[in-house]
Amino acid sequence: MSSSADQYDEPLFYQVMQYARTADRDVVDMVSGNPDWEPPRALRAGLTTYADADVDEFQYPPSEGLTRLRESICEQQSIDISRVLITHGAAEANYLAMATALESYSGQEFVVVDPVYPYYPGKATMLGGTVTRVPVRKDGHLDVGAMQEAITNDTVAVICNTPNNPTGAVYRQSSLQSLAEFASTVDAALIVDEVYARFDFTGQFKTALTLAADNVIVTTAFSKSMAITGFRIGYAVFPSHLVDQAATRHMLVMVSASRPAQAAVAAALKQTGSNYYKETRAMLRHRVQSFIEGLETAGASYIRPEGAFYVLARFDGFSGTLRNVKRLIDEAGVAGMPGAAFGSSYDEWMRFSLCTDRTTTAGDRLAAFF
């Protein structure tokens, strides 16, 4: 367990992608989290319909989001519409959650797992908070006892992402309930980012909205689930007593999320059946298996993901440094992310994204290289 200032610099994601783009050879991009599959058909149809709408539909939407979109979300999640704010992607949803926690609870410290998606520590630093990292267990799951030990009177929020990026772990509901209850004893919130909720391979995922606690904030987006990262439509669900503060900050910072993007997502949410998500999961399972076969041939250690679409791997004698990532690009033609981008506990590992249909090629190239 460690604490650091977590100063925010240019993300390593950008550095690696730029290096891969300028390589002198063909490179399989396994850095980006941009889905390469089709969005729901109803989403394209929704955009077409919107283009012919009356001029009034081209003006500001309600700051809290289009009513029909919020209603669809509430129908699916069985929550009250007053708790839902449509945001500029999960990025703004997480920002609102963290900023609102700092305003509403005592303390300045955010407790996060290690490894962790680096934008959480970056936001914490930007907001003037501090960060304490707690290593996960070897299987990628929460070490609840260690996290409870890390929570102090200075803790303002505990942040969890499930299914997790980068480990692929789907956190147990009992673990999240324990953290919510413990956080409540020191006047802190539990923030749960569920942006990969549609990519649960275990069938065990349950939204944190079902937790018996009034200090839980849930954030998510349609960016990954509908393969529309460029649309920037997400949402946050706040406890009733925090909604007004979050809504005010949202209005002052963003005014509202994009109206045409909201309209298209609303149409897709209403008309897209479960088969779309089921087929996407099946495709990703196939990619996981094809890539892992290459890792096994390469003699690598790896964590088979329970959810999301990333694989963590470790190669003996070849640590997950930026230098070695660049070497894999130059000599193997495969671009992954250094483990150090996500913290110190998995800095010997590399993360590979499955947002490419070339996972077999990537696995074969890594097997040949090692």
Buried (B, 14 or more C-beta within 10 A) or exposed (E): BEEEEBEBEEBBBEBBBEBBEEEEEEBBBBBBBBBEEEBBEBBBBBBEEBEEEEEEBEEEBEBBBBEBBBBBBBEEBEBEEBBBBBBBBBBBBBBBBBBBBBBBBEBBBBBBBBBBBBBBBBBBBBBEBBBBBBBBEEEBBBBBEBBBEBBEEBBBBBBBBBBBBBBBBBBBBEBBBBBBBBBBEBBBBBBBBBBBBBBBBEEEBBBBBBBEBEBBBBBBBBBBBBBBBEBBBBBBBBBEEBBEBBBEBBEEEBEBBBBBBBBBBBBBBBBBEEEBBEEBBEBBBBBBEBBBBBBEBBEBEBBBBBBBBBBBBBBEEBBBBBEBBBEBBBEBBBBBBBBBBBBBBBBBBBBBBBBBBBBBBBBBBBBEBB
